[in-house]
Amino acid sequence: MARNFFGERVKQLRKQANITQADLAKKVGVSQPAVASWESGASKTVKPEHLIVISYLFNVSPEWLATGKNKKNQSFLNQFPNTTRNKLESYAENNNLTIEQAIYKIIKSAL
């Protein structure tokens, strides 16, 4: 059976942050069983919007989280110009959203 590196990375990051599967699920906008499924390898896929939110939460690059390649500690938001980050923060504030919720909503609407 192939190893579930994505799930292993999610579990490692979650434990390092000292948060539960339920806490992560709430922040990402999924159920706790979905997080458990990623971590155990029962689910072999993750939606792009969830991957981006998890990357943001743990300050790692989406590519590293998905594949193990590229730089682990390359912040998702730091890859954007200041104007883009400012617009995202304004959007979140104006809509009473957390940054995570704003990222999820924007990406979800684009897919």
MARGU-565707 format. One line per 5 residues: their letters; for each residue x, y, z of N, C-alpha, C. Coordinates in nm, 4 decimals, decimal comma. Last residue first. Layout:
BEGIN
a	X Y Z X Y Z X Y Z; ...
***
This chain:
BEGIN
laski	-1,3546 2,8185 -0,8321 -1,3483 2,6809 -0,8865 -1,4794 2,6364 -0,9471; -1,3983 3,0599 -0,7166 -1,3234 3,0592 -0,8422 -1,3220 2,9216 -0,9083; -1,5214 3,0113 -0,4788 -1,5993 3,0792 -0,5826 -1,5297 3,0765 -0,7181; -1,3085 2,8938 -0,3382 -1,4277 2,8137 -0,3689 -1,5100 2,8783 -0,4827; -1,1419 3,1151 -0,3046 -1,0985 3,0025 -0,3883 -1,2175 2,9178 -0,4309
ikyia	-1,3027 3,2743 -0,1364 -1,2528 3,3256 -0,2651 -1,2136 3,2100 -0,3570; -1,3459 3,1057 0,0854 -1,4588 3,1591 0,0086 -1,4140 3,2054 -0,1310; -1,0831 3,0575 0,1801 -1,1692 2,9472 0,1377 -1,2805 2,9981 0,0462; -1,0052 3,3188 0,2471 -0,9298 3,2426 0,1465 -1,0183 3,1319 0,0904; -1,1951 3,3725 0,4480 -1,1893 3,4549 0,3271 -1,1171 3,3811 0,2150
qeitl	-1,1305 3,1833 0,6426 -1,2626 3,1793 0,5789 -1,2635 3,2594 0,4494; -0,8705 3,2726 0,7082 -0,8931 3,1371 0,6566 -1,0261 3,1273 0,5830; -0,9208 3,5249 0,8112 -0,8419 3,5131 0,6874 -0,8658 3,3760 0,6243; -1,2679 3,5355 0,9090 -1,1267 3,5167 0,9407 -1,0525 3,5115 0,8065; -1,5085 3,7910 0,8338 -1,4517 3,6581 0,8150 -1,3113 3,6536 0,8725
nnnea	-1,6657 4,0216 0,7856 -1,6652 3,9551 0,9165 -1,6164 3,8108 0,9074; -1,6212 4,1539 0,5551 -1,7222 4,0482 0,5519 -1,7292 3,9690 0,6823; -1,4152 4,3278 0,6078 -1,5431 4,3828 0,5613 -1,6560 4,2806 0,5616; -1,2071 4,1434 0,6703 -1,2606 4,2354 0,7715 -1,3988 4,2880 0,7330; -1,1667 4,0156 0,4230 -1,2023 3,9391 0,5422 -1,2674 4,0290 0,6465
yselk	-1,0971 4,2363 0,2631 -1,2127 4,1531 0,2286 -1,2601 4,0758 0,3508; -0,8607 4,3152 0,3923 -0,9770 4,4051 0,3883 -1,1040 4,3276 0,3589; -0,6975 4,0922 0,3403 -0,7278 4,1296 0,4787 -0,8495 4,2214 0,4855; -0,6926 4,1072 0,0597 -0,7460 3,9887 0,1256 -0,7846 4,0211 0,2697; -0,5651 4,3541 0,0242 -0,7013 4,3340 -0,0263 -0,7675 4,2141 0,0410
nrttn	-0,3149 4,2966 0,1382 -0,4001 4,4005 0,1974 -0,5449 4,3851 0,1524; -0,2209 4,1036 -0,0410 -0,2425 4,0675 0,0996 -0,3350 4,1680 0,1667; -0,2041 4,2673 -0,2684 -0,2932 4,1515 -0,2684 -0,3232 4,1085 -0,1251; -0,0082 4,4507 -0,1888 -0,1421 4,4988 -0,2257 -0,2442 4,3851 -0,2243; 0,2223 4,2943 -0,1469 0,1538 4,3573 -0,0334 0,0127 4,4004 -0,0679
pfqnl	0,2090 3,9955 -0,3546 0,2497 4,1343 -0,3269 0,1682 4,1911 -0,2109; 0,2503 3,6619 -0,2206 0,1731 3,7636 -0,2907 0,2290 3,9030 -0,2614; 0,3822 3,4960 -0,0568 0,4104 3,4793 -0,1993 0,3388 3,5851 -0,2828; 0,2865 3,5242 0,1948 0,4071 3,6003 0,1607 0,4462 3,5860 0,0141; 0,0782 3,3422 0,2112 0,0477 3,4836 0,1881 0,1694 3,5644 0,1476
fsqnk	0,2273 3,0998 0,2505 0,1328 3,1158 0,1404 0,1096 3,2634 0,1090; 0,5692 3,0820 0,3319 0,4341 3,1239 0,3656 0,3496 3,1454 0,2417; 0,7635 2,8209 0,3318 0,7361 2,9335 0,2436 0,5906 2,9732 0,2628; 0,8629 2,5967 0,4643 0,8248 2,7167 0,5386 0,8090 2,8392 0,4510; 0,9291 2,3996 0,2694 0,8223 2,3792 0,3666 0,7735 2,5117 0,4231
knkgt	0,9917 2,4398 -0,0705 1,0249 2,4807 0,0651 0,9053 2,4647 0,1575; 0,9533 2,1403 -0,2705 0,9648 2,2845 -0,2526 0,9920 2,3141 -0,1059; 0,7517 1,8507 -0,1860 0,8547 1,9209 -0,2632 0,8471 2,0705 -0,2368; 0,5408 1,7325 -0,0730 0,6669 1,7210 -0,0007 0,7807 1,7912 -0,0709; 0,2889 1,7640 -0,1873 0,3849 1,6727 -0,2504 0,5117 1,6463 -0,1708
alwep	0,1206 1,9272 -0,0287 0,0632 1,8276 -0,1197 0,1639 1,7220 -0,1636; 0,3003 2,0871 0,1167 0,1966 2,0113 0,1865 0,1432 1,8987 0,0984; 0,4509 2,2027 -0,0894 0,5153 2,1145 0,0081 0,4108 2,0272 0,0772; 0,2478 2,3517 -0,2161 0,3195 2,2473 -0,2895 0,3871 2,1501 -0,1937; 0,1718 2,5366 -0,0194 0,0772 2,4336 -0,0641 0,1466 2,3192 -0,1374
svnfl	0,4111 2,5983 0,2383 0,3698 2,6136 0,0994 0,2716 2,5028 0,0617; 0,2918 2,6976 0,5634 0,3745 2,6148 0,4755 0,3272 2,6338 0,3323; 0,1379 2,7888 0,7835 0,2458 2,8691 0,7265 0,3464 2,7835 0,6478; -0,0852 2,6657 0,8711 0,0407 2,6154 0,9239 0,1631 2,6864 0,8649; -0,2866 2,8095 0,7391 -0,2928 2,7893 0,8842 -0,1576 2,7510 0,9430
ysivi	-0,2107 2,7866 0,4671 -0,2101 2,9162 0,5347 -0,2044 2,8979 0,6864; -0,2510 2,5129 0,4284 -0,1188 2,5730 0,4063 -0,1066 2,7060 0,4780; -0,5254 2,4988 0,4735 -0,4337 2,4266 0,5631 -0,2933 2,4846 0,5501; -0,6114 2,6524 0,2532 -0,6404 2,6974 0,3901 -0,5469 2,6280 0,4899; -0,5205 2,4937 0,0377 -0,4733 2,6312 0,0541 -0,4957 2,6795 0,1972
lhepk	-0,6659 2,2558 0,0774 -0,5198 2,2538 0,0759 -0,4632 2,3936 0,1017; -0,9233 2,3491 0,0398 -0,8838 2,3000 0,1718 -0,7318 2,2969 0,1840; -0,9215 2,4152 -0,2296 -0,9490 2,5206 -0,1322 -0,9107 2,4778 0,0095; -0,8695 2,1631 -0,3520 -0,7707 2,2712 -0,3560 -0,7950 2,3793 -0,2511; -0,9523 1,8760 -0,1543 -0,9946 1,9841 -0,2431 -0,8921 2,0969 -0,2390
vtksa	-0,7708 1,5788 -0,1635 -0,8080 1,6957 -0,0843 -0,8464 1,8047 -0,1832; -0,7651 1,2185 -0,1659 -0,7718 1,3494 -0,2301 -0,8077 1,4570 -0,1285; -0,7807 0,9814 -0,0366 -0,6604 1,0033 -0,1181 -0,6585 1,1409 -0,1831; -0,8755 0,8794 0,2758 -0,9082 0,9707 0,1658 -0,7801 1,0031 0,0910; -0,7281 0,7165 0,4386 -0,8521 0,6635 0,3828 -0,8998 0,7492 0,2665
gsews	-0,5127 0,8218 0,5647 -0,4917 0,7785 0,4275 -0,6161 0,7189 0,3642; -0,5338 0,9369 0,8085 -0,5199 0,7911 0,8047 -0,4890 0,7390 0,6648; -0,5655 1,2071 0,7457 -0,4505 1,1642 0,8249 -0,4278 1,0133 0,8180; -0,8073 1,2107 0,6027 -0,6820 1,2561 0,5402 -0,5628 1,1955 0,6125; -0,9781 1,1142 0,8055 -0,9644 1,0400 0,6802 -0,8377 1,0805 0,6049
avapq	-0,9643 1,3162 0,9928 -0,9185 1,1821 1,0295 -0,8933 1,0976 0,9049; -1,0867 1,5174 0,8411 -0,9459 1,5324 0,8825 -0,8883 1,3956 0,9186; -1,3419 1,4043 0,8216 -1,2657 1,4339 0,6994 -1,1174 1,4477 0,7317; -1,4308 1,3907 1,0879 -1,3994 1,2667 1,0171 -1,3223 1,2890 0,8857; -1,4705 1,6701 1,1301 -1,3583 1,6024 1,1965 -1,3279 1,4685 1,1290
svgvk	-1,5511 1,8411 0,8199 -1,5860 1,7666 0,9407 -1,4604 1,7051 1,0025; -1,4350 2,1715 0,7245 -1,4708 2,0324 0,6960 -1,5116 1,9657 0,8273; -1,3116 2,4171 0,7528 -1,4468 2,4113 0,6990 -1,4884 2,2727 0,6549; -1,0776 2,4726 0,8803 -1,0711 2,4449 0,7367 -1,2093 2,4431 0,6726; -1,1528 2,5077 1,1449 -1,0788 2,6149 1,0776 -1,0793 2,5975 0,9249
kalda	-1,2745 2,2598 1,1981 -1,3519 2,3836 1,2080 -1,2841 2,4974 1,1324; -1,0553 2,0863 1,1695 -1,1734 2,0733 1,0834 -1,2536 2,2027 1,0821; -0,8924 2,1640 1,3815 -0,8475 2,1843 1,2438 -0,9656 2,1804 1,1486; -1,0567 2,0828 1,5961 -1,0163 2,2235 1,5819 -0,9742 2,2535 1,4382; -1,0696 1,8066 1,5479 -1,1935 1,8866 1,5457 -1,1619 2,0347 1,5286
qtina	-0,8072 1,7308 1,5868 -0,8659 1,7144 1,4538 -0,9915 1,8000 1,4419; -0,6524 1,9843 1,7959 -0,7215 1,8578 1,7714 -0,7677 1,8503 1,6256; -0,3218 2,1185 1,8228 -0,4658 2,1338 1,8016 -0,5256 1,9976 1,7681; -0,0419 2,1672 1,8359 -0,1176 2,1268 1,9540 -0,2671 2,1571 1,9391; 0,1227 2,2011 1,6301 0,0451 2,3198 1,6680 -0,0419 2,2923 1,7911
qkrlq	0,2122 1,9427 1,6053 0,3091 2,0458 1,6430 0,2379 2,1722 1,6898; -0,0248 1,8252 1,5138 0,0266 1,7902 1,6468 0,1284 1,8927 1,6956; -0,0427 1,9448 1,2595 -0,1510 1,9613 1,3572 -0,1010 1,9323 1,4977; 0,1900 1,8514 1,1366 0,1702 1,9949 1,1574 0,0645 2,0205 1,2647; 0,1366 1,5720 1,1355 0,2570 1,6261 1,1998 0,2385 1,7750 1,2322
kvreg	-0,0987 1,5625 0,9825 -0,0984 1,5155 1,1213 0,0203 1,5735 1,1978; -0,0041 1,6598 0,7349 -0,1124 1,7287 0,8059 -0,1099 1,6904 0,9540; 0,1871 1,4620 0,6747 0,2298 1,6018 0,6939 0,1228 1,6803 0,7697; 0,0225 1,2379 0,6494 0,1284 1,2383 0,7505 0,1748 1,3807 0,7791; -0,1348 1,3151 0,4319 -0,1954 1,2934 0,5626 -0,0940 1,2949 0,6751
ffnra	0,0684 1,3188 0,2336 -0,0112 1,4378 0,2642 -0,0699 1,4257 0,4045; 0,1585 1,0504 0,2340 0,2465 1,1564 0,2806 0,1705 1,2848 0,3124; 0,0725 0,7586 0,2726 -0,0094 0,8779 0,2636 0,0711 0,9969 0,3171; 0,2174 0,4952 0,0767 0,2102 0,5794 0,1971 0,1319 0,7061 0,1681; 0,0530 0,2222 -0,0797 0,1293 0,3457 -0,0877 0,1112 0,4275 0,0395
m	0,0844 -0,1187 0,0000 0,0000 0,0000 0,0000 0,0891 0,1253 0,0000
***
